[in-house]
Amino acid sequence: MKRNMDTIRLLLLHAEGGDEAVAAEYAKLLEPERVEHERLLVEAGLAGAQNAEAPLRLTWAGHDFLDSIRNEPLWRKVKRKVLKPKASWTFDILKAWLAAEIRRRLDM
């Protein structure tokens, strides 16, 4: 299964306690996709769980990453500039691009 960053973002929003729209999108996820992407979140250090039945809980890094991708216009720009189809990228490149974009927006 391919990593889907929209699914990753949705799971992070849901773990944080998203609104009804987030809950509705979460409910549409197929279990294999949800489980695999939850495993990826744990492996990346963005989330943890007590056991398989426990809901994900965000780590400090997970909260930081979610804060960087929460803004919908910024998320659309990320998908257009970094996550575009057939582009080569890594999670570290994504985080670095987000940090630079946020700094630029804050005029730092």
SENU-595562 format. One record per residue (C-alpha): x, y, z; residue in one letter; residue number from 1. Coordinates in nm, 2 decimals. Layout:
       px       py       pz   rest    nr
        X        Y        Z      a   NUM
...
***
This chain:
       px       py       pz   rest    nr
     0.00     0.00     0.00      m     1
     0.13     0.34    -0.09      k     2
     0.17     0.61     0.17      r     3
    -0.11     0.87     0.14      n     4
    -0.04     1.20     0.30      m     5
    -0.40     1.30     0.29      d     6
    -0.48     1.00     0.50      t     7
    -0.19     1.08     0.73      i     8
    -0.32     1.43     0.78      r     9
    -0.67     1.30     0.84      l    10
    -0.55     1.06     1.11      l    11
    -0.36     1.33     1.28      l    12
    -0.66     1.56     1.28      l    13
    -0.88     1.28     1.41      h    14
    -0.63     1.19     1.69      a    15
    -0.62     1.54     1.80      e    16
    -1.00     1.54     1.83      g    17
    -1.12     1.68     1.50      g    18
    -1.46     1.82     1.42      d    19
    -1.76     1.65     1.27      e    20
    -1.62     1.68     0.92      a    21
    -1.30     1.51     1.02      v    22
    -1.50     1.24     1.20      a    23
    -1.71     1.18     0.88      a    24
    -1.40     1.15     0.66      e    25
    -1.24     0.92     0.92      y    26
    -1.54     0.69     0.92      a    27
    -1.50     0.65     0.54      k    28
    -1.15     0.50     0.57      l    29
    -1.12     0.13     0.50      l    30
    -0.96    -0.06     0.79      e    31
    -0.65    -0.18     0.61      p    32
    -0.57     0.17     0.50      e    33
    -0.63     0.32     0.84      r    34
    -0.43     0.05     1.02      v    35
    -0.13     0.08     0.78      e    36
    -0.12     0.46     0.80      h    37
    -0.16     0.45     1.18      e    38
     0.15     0.22     1.19      r    39
     0.34     0.47     0.97      l    40
     0.25     0.75     1.21      l    41
     0.39     0.54     1.50      v    42
     0.70     0.45     1.31      e    43
     0.76     0.82     1.22      a    44
     0.73     0.91     1.59      g    45
     0.42     1.13     1.53      l    46
     0.18     0.91     1.73      a    47
     0.17     0.63     1.98      g    48
    -0.09     0.39     2.12      a    49
    -0.12     0.19     2.43      q    50
    -0.23    -0.12     2.23      n    51
    -0.41    -0.20     1.91      a    52
    -0.76    -0.11     2.05      e    53
    -0.65     0.22     2.20      a    54
    -0.69     0.54     1.99      p    55
    -0.38     0.70     1.86      l    56
    -0.23     0.98     2.08      r    57
    -0.02     1.24     1.92      l    58
     0.34     1.29     2.03      t    59
     0.50     1.63     2.07      w    60
     0.64     1.58     1.71      a    61
     0.30     1.48     1.59      g    62
     0.14     1.80     1.73      h    63
     0.42     2.01     1.57      d    64
     0.37     1.84     1.23      f    65
    -0.01     1.87     1.25      l    66
     0.03     2.24     1.33      d    67
     0.24     2.28     1.02      s    68
    -0.02     2.11     0.79      i    69
    -0.34     2.22     0.96      r    70
    -0.40     2.53     0.74      n    71
    -0.60     2.42     0.44      e    72
    -0.45     2.67     0.19      p    73
    -0.10     2.57     0.30      l    74
    -0.19     2.20     0.27      w    75
    -0.31     2.26    -0.09      r    76
     0.02     2.44    -0.17      k    77
     0.22     2.15    -0.02      v    78
     0.03     1.90    -0.24      k    79
     0.09     2.12    -0.55      r    80
     0.46     2.20    -0.48      k    81
     0.60     1.90    -0.29      v    82
     0.36     1.60    -0.30      l    83
     0.28     1.64    -0.67      k    84
     0.24     1.31    -0.86      p    85
     0.56     1.14    -0.96      k    86
     0.77     1.38    -0.76      a    87
     1.05     1.25    -0.54      s    88
     1.04     1.36    -0.18      w    89
     1.11     1.24     0.17      t    90
     0.94     1.32     0.50      f    91
     1.24     1.52     0.60      d    92
     1.22     1.73     0.28      i    93
     0.85     1.78     0.34      l    94
     0.91     1.90     0.70      k    95
     1.20     2.13     0.58      a    96
     0.98     2.28     0.31      w    97
     0.70     2.34     0.56      l    98
     0.93     2.50     0.81      a    99
     1.07     2.73     0.54      a   100
     0.72     2.82     0.41      e   101
     0.59     2.89     0.76      i   102
     0.90     3.11     0.83      r   103
     0.84     3.30     0.51      r   104
     0.47     3.35     0.60      r   105
     0.58     3.48     0.94      l   106
     0.83     3.71     0.77      d   107
     1.12     3.57     0.98      m   108
***
